[in-house]
Amino acid sequence: MASYGCEGDTCRIDAVISMDAKGQIVLPKDLREKANIRPNDKLAVVACEKDGEICCIMMIKAEKLAGAITKTLGPLLKSITTREE
């Protein structure tokens, strides 16, 4: 699997999925199990935008959103905005 650095953490591609005609996607079972995603869990969809286009879409369990934003997205967004200045 390909791995990419995310400000000290490792991000990797765990699955490549397709969207159907209704706009629905299926997360593979092994990924749901690794992420401890259960039926009826709420997932927040976080989109990063650059130059007016969405360049990255992430999903995170809603219950962990606040901590994850502070720990993960904060440094990532800081590095992005620092590069643009």
Backbone as a printed PyTorch tensor [residue, N CA C, xyz], in Angstrom:
tensor([[[  0.8290,  -1.1850,   0.0000],
         [  0.0000,   0.0000,   0.0000],
         [  0.8790,   1.2560,   0.0000]],

        [[  0.4450,   2.2680,  -0.6850],
         [  1.1720,   3.5270,  -0.6870],
         [  0.9460,   4.2420,   0.6290]],

        [[  1.9870,   4.8970,   1.1290],
         [  1.8710,   5.6720,   2.3560],
         [  2.3210,   7.0960,   2.0920]],

        [[  1.6880,   8.0310,   2.7620],
         [  2.0000,   9.4400,   2.5930],
         [  2.1490,  10.0590,   3.9660]],

        [[  3.1310,  10.9480,   4.1450],
         [  3.3220,  11.6070,   5.4320],
         [  2.2680,  12.6700,   5.6630]],

        [[  1.7150,  12.6930,   6.8500],
         [  0.7190,  13.6960,   7.2450],
         [  1.1990,  14.3800,   8.5100]],

        [[  2.2010,  15.2240,   8.3750],
         [  2.7300,  15.9480,   9.5150],
         [  3.0500,  15.0190,  10.6760]],

        [[  3.8480,  14.0060,  10.4380],
         [  4.2930,  13.1190,  11.4980],
         [  3.4970,  11.8350,  11.6120]],

        [[  2.2750,  11.8090,  11.1240],
         [  1.4710,  10.6000,  11.1380],
         [  1.5610,   9.9490,   9.7670]],

        [[  1.1790,   8.6960,   9.6860],
         [  1.1940,   8.0100,   8.4050],
         [ -0.2220,   7.8590,   7.8860]],

        [[ -0.4530,   8.3620,   6.6930],
         [ -1.7250,   8.1740,   6.0050],
         [ -1.4600,   7.1820,   4.8880]],

        [[ -2.4000,   6.2930,   4.6550],
         [ -2.2050,   5.3210,   3.5900],
         [ -3.5280,   5.0730,   2.8740]],

        [[ -3.4140,   4.5420,   1.6950],
         [ -4.6020,   4.1700,   0.9290],
         [ -4.9740,   2.7560,   1.3540]],

        [[ -6.1070,   2.6070,   2.0210],
         [ -6.5670,   1.3010,   2.4770],
         [ -7.5510,   0.6650,   1.5140]],

        [[ -8.1940,   1.4590,   0.6870],
         [ -9.1710,   0.9120,  -0.2470],
         [ -9.4200,   1.9240,  -1.3540]],

        [[ -9.7910,   1.4200,  -2.5010],
         [-10.2780,   2.2500,  -3.5920],
         [-11.7180,   1.8030,  -3.8080]],

        [[-12.6470,   2.7410,  -3.6920],
         [-14.0630,   2.4110,  -3.7670],
         [-14.7210,   3.1680,  -4.9040]],

        [[-15.8920,   2.7250,  -5.2980],
         [-16.6450,   3.3730,  -6.3790],
         [-17.9590,   3.9100,  -5.8440]],

        [[-18.4480,   4.9370,  -6.4880],
         [-19.7550,   5.4890,  -6.1670],
         [-20.7410,   4.9860,  -7.2080]],

        [[-21.9350,   4.5730,  -6.7480],
         [-22.9280,   4.0990,  -7.7070],
         [-23.7380,   5.2680,  -8.2630]],

        [[-24.6700,   4.9770,  -9.1250],
         [-25.4690,   6.0040,  -9.7850],
         [-26.2880,   6.8400,  -8.8100]],

        [[-26.5900,   6.3060,  -7.6360],
         [-27.3440,   7.0420,  -6.6130],
         [-26.4410,   7.8850,  -5.7260]],

        [[-25.1280,   7.8240,  -5.9540],
         [-24.1880,   8.5810,  -5.1320],
         [-23.7930,   7.8570,  -3.8600]],

        [[-24.0510,   6.5710,  -3.7860],
         [-23.7400,   5.7950,  -2.5910],
         [-22.4090,   5.0780,  -2.7410]],

        [[-21.7150,   4.9190,  -1.6050],
         [-20.4710,   4.1720,  -1.5840],
         [-20.5670,   3.1000,  -0.5000]],

        [[-19.7410,   2.0820,  -0.6340],
         [-19.6750,   1.0270,   0.3690],
         [-18.2480,   0.9970,   0.8920]],

        [[-18.1050,   1.0780,   2.2090],
         [-16.7900,   0.9300,   2.8180],
         [-16.5460,  -0.5690,   3.0170]],

        [[-15.4190,  -1.0710,   2.5590],
         [-15.1510,  -2.4990,   2.6950],
         [-15.1920,  -2.9520,   4.1590]],

        [[-15.6270,  -4.1810,   4.3550],
         [-15.7940,  -4.7290,   5.7010],
         [-14.5080,  -4.6420,   6.5180]],

        [[-13.3670,  -5.0130,   5.9350],
         [-12.1250,  -4.9870,   6.7110],
         [-11.7680,  -3.5690,   7.1580]],

        [[-12.0760,  -2.5670,   6.3370],
         [-11.8260,  -1.1780,   6.7110],
         [-12.7720,  -0.7460,   7.8300]],

        [[-14.0610,  -1.1210,   7.7240],
         [-15.0200,  -0.8070,   8.7890],
         [-14.5880,  -1.4360,  10.1020]],

        [[-14.1020,  -2.6700,  10.0370],
         [-13.6580,  -3.3450,  11.2550],
         [-12.4380,  -2.6660,  11.8560]],

        [[-11.4340,  -2.3230,  11.0300],
         [-10.2330,  -1.6280,  11.5270],
         [-10.5780,  -0.2990,  12.1640]],

        [[-11.5490,   0.4060,  11.5710],
         [-11.9410,   1.7350,  12.0600],
         [-13.0140,   1.6640,  13.1370]],

        [[-13.4440,   0.4370,  13.4730],
         [-14.4900,   0.2350,  14.4810],
         [-15.7590,   1.0140,  14.1400]],

        [[-16.1350,   0.9870,  12.8640],
         [-17.3590,   1.6450,  12.4090],
         [-18.4760,   0.6100,  12.4350]],

        [[-19.5300,   0.9380,  13.1520],
         [-20.6590,   0.0280,  13.3510],
         [-21.9210,   0.6260,  12.7190]],

        [[-22.9400,  -0.2110,  12.4760],
         [-24.2040,   0.3220,  11.9430],
         [-24.7190,   1.4630,  12.8230]],

        [[-25.2230,   2.4870,  12.2000],
         [-25.7830,   3.6870,  12.8240],
         [-24.7440,   4.6450,  13.4030]],

        [[-23.4500,   4.3510,  13.2700],
         [-22.4410,   5.3320,  13.6680],
         [-22.5590,   6.5450,  12.7530]],

        [[-22.3070,   7.7000,  13.2950],
         [-22.3150,   8.9330,  12.5100],
         [-20.8880,   9.2240,  12.0560]],

        [[-20.7370,   9.5430,  10.7760],
         [-19.4430,   9.9180,  10.2190],
         [-19.5120,  11.3510,   9.7220]],

        [[-18.5270,  12.1300,  10.0870],
         [-18.4330,  13.4950,   9.5780],
         [-17.5930,  13.4590,   8.3030]],

        [[-18.0430,  14.1560,   7.2860],
         [-17.3040,  14.2450,   6.0340],
         [-16.6030,  15.5970,   6.0310]],

        [[-15.2840,  15.5610,   5.9420],
         [-14.4680,  16.7660,   5.9740],
         [-13.8600,  16.9460,   4.5910]],

        [[-14.0690,  18.0950,   4.0010],
         [-13.5420,  18.3720,   2.6670],
         [-12.5310,  19.5080,   2.7420]],

        [[-11.4200,  19.3350,   2.0750],
         [-10.4080,  20.3910,   1.9660],
         [-10.5280,  21.0010,   0.5700]],

        [[-10.4280,  22.2970,   0.5220],
         [-10.5910,  23.0060,  -0.7430],
         [ -9.3270,  23.7760,  -1.0620]],

        [[ -8.9410,  23.7530,  -2.3240],
         [ -7.8030,  24.5330,  -2.7930],
         [ -8.1430,  25.0720,  -4.1760]],

        [[ -7.9240,  26.3410,  -4.3660],
         [ -8.2020,  27.0000,  -5.6470],
         [ -9.6400,  26.7850,  -6.1090]],

        [[-10.5780,  26.8080,  -5.1640],
         [-11.9890,  26.6980,  -5.4900],
         [-12.4910,  25.2920,  -5.7810]],

        [[-11.6210,  24.2820,  -5.6270],
         [-12.0230,  22.9060,  -5.8790],
         [-11.7690,  22.0500,  -4.6480]],

        [[-12.6320,  21.0720,  -4.4290],
         [-12.4180,  20.1090,  -3.3560],
         [-11.2640,  19.2190,  -3.7900]],

        [[-10.2160,  19.1570,  -2.9830],
         [ -9.0480,  18.3540,  -3.3490],
         [ -8.9050,  17.1130,  -2.4780]],

        [[ -9.5970,  17.0710,  -1.3370],
         [ -9.4520,  15.9470,  -0.4340],
         [-10.7330,  15.7960,   0.3810]],

        [[-11.2170,  14.5790,   0.5020],
         [-12.3990,  14.2790,   1.3110],
         [-12.0010,  13.2100,   2.3200]],

        [[-12.2950,  13.4780,   3.5930],
         [-11.9800,  12.5330,   4.6600],
         [-13.2400,  12.2440,   5.4540]],

        [[-13.3090,  11.0570,   6.0300],
         [-14.4120,  10.7130,   6.9230],
         [-13.8350,  10.4240,   8.2960]],

        [[-14.5430,  10.8720,   9.3180],
         [-14.1030,  10.6520,  10.6810],
         [-15.3310,  10.4110,  11.5470]],

        [[-15.2090,   9.5270,  12.5240],
         [-16.3440,   9.2800,  13.4100],
         [-16.6980,  10.5930,  14.1010]],

        [[-17.9640,  10.9340,  14.0670],
         [-18.4160,  12.2170,  14.6110],
         [-18.0290,  12.3790,  16.0710]],

        [[-18.0470,  11.2950,  16.8300],
         [-17.7210,  11.3770,  18.2510],
         [-16.2590,  11.7410,  18.5020]],

        [[-15.4070,  11.5540,  17.5220],
         [-13.9830,  11.8690,  17.6740],
         [-13.5710,  13.1050,  16.8930]],

        [[-14.5240,  13.8050,  16.3450],
         [-14.2330,  14.9240,  15.4510],
         [-13.4380,  16.0380,  16.1150]],

        [[-13.8480,  16.4890,  17.2750],
         [-13.1710,  17.6260,  17.9130],
         [-11.7030,  17.3260,  18.1750]],

        [[-11.4200,  16.1830,  18.7530],
         [-10.0390,  15.8270,  19.0370],
         [ -9.2250,  15.6280,  17.7790]],

        [[ -9.8360,  15.0430,  16.7670],
         [ -9.1290,  14.7880,  15.5190],
         [ -8.8020,  16.0790,  14.7840]],

        [[ -9.7040,  17.0440,  14.8350],
         [ -9.4360,  18.3260,  14.1810],
         [ -8.2250,  18.9870,  14.8210]],

        [[ -8.2110,  18.9940,  16.1220],
         [ -7.1010,  19.6200,  16.8270],
         [ -5.7940,  18.9030,  16.5540]],

        [[ -5.8020,  17.5750,  16.6430],
         [ -4.5750,  16.8030,  16.5260],
         [ -4.0970,  16.6230,  15.0840]],

        [[ -5.0070,  16.3140,  14.1790],
         [ -4.6210,  15.9480,  12.8230],
         [ -4.7660,  17.0790,  11.8190]],

        [[ -5.9570,  17.6300,  11.7310],
         [ -6.1970,  18.6320,  10.6890],
         [ -5.5510,  19.9800,  11.0000]],

        [[ -5.4370,  20.3130,  12.2690],
         [ -4.8210,  21.5940,  12.6320],
         [ -3.4370,  21.7600,  12.0290]],

        [[ -2.4930,  20.8380,  12.3240],
         [ -1.1600,  20.9650,  11.7300],
         [ -1.1770,  20.8580,  10.2090]],

        [[ -2.0550,  19.9830,   9.6710],
         [ -2.1350,  19.8340,   8.2230],
         [ -2.5930,  21.1300,   7.5650]],

        [[ -3.6630,  21.7130,   8.0880],
         [ -4.1630,  22.9630,   7.5300],
         [ -3.1610,  24.1000,   7.7210]],

        [[ -2.4560,  24.0980,   8.8460],
         [ -1.4360,  25.1250,   9.0860],
         [ -0.3310,  25.0160,   8.0400]],

        [[  0.0750,  23.7800,   7.7270],
         [  1.1450,  23.6050,   6.7250],
         [  0.6570,  24.0490,   5.3400]],

        [[ -0.6000,  23.7960,   5.0460],
         [ -1.1380,  24.2060,   3.7450],
         [ -1.1930,  25.7170,   3.6360]],

        [[ -1.7230,  26.3770,   4.6730],
         [ -1.8490,  27.8340,   4.6210],
         [ -0.4840,  28.5140,   4.6740]],

        [[  0.4800,  27.9030,   5.3550],
         [  1.8140,  28.4810,   5.4160],
         [  2.4690,  28.4500,   4.0470]],

        [[  2.2470,  27.3650,   3.3020],
         [  2.8350,  27.2410,   1.9580],
         [  2.2360,  28.2420,   0.9840]],

        [[  0.9630,  28.6090,   1.1790],
         [  0.2870,  29.4990,   0.2300],
         [  0.6710,  30.9540,   0.4360]],

        [[  1.1810,  31.3050,   1.6140],
         [  1.5040,  32.7260,   1.8990],
         [  2.7510,  33.1880,   1.2100]]])
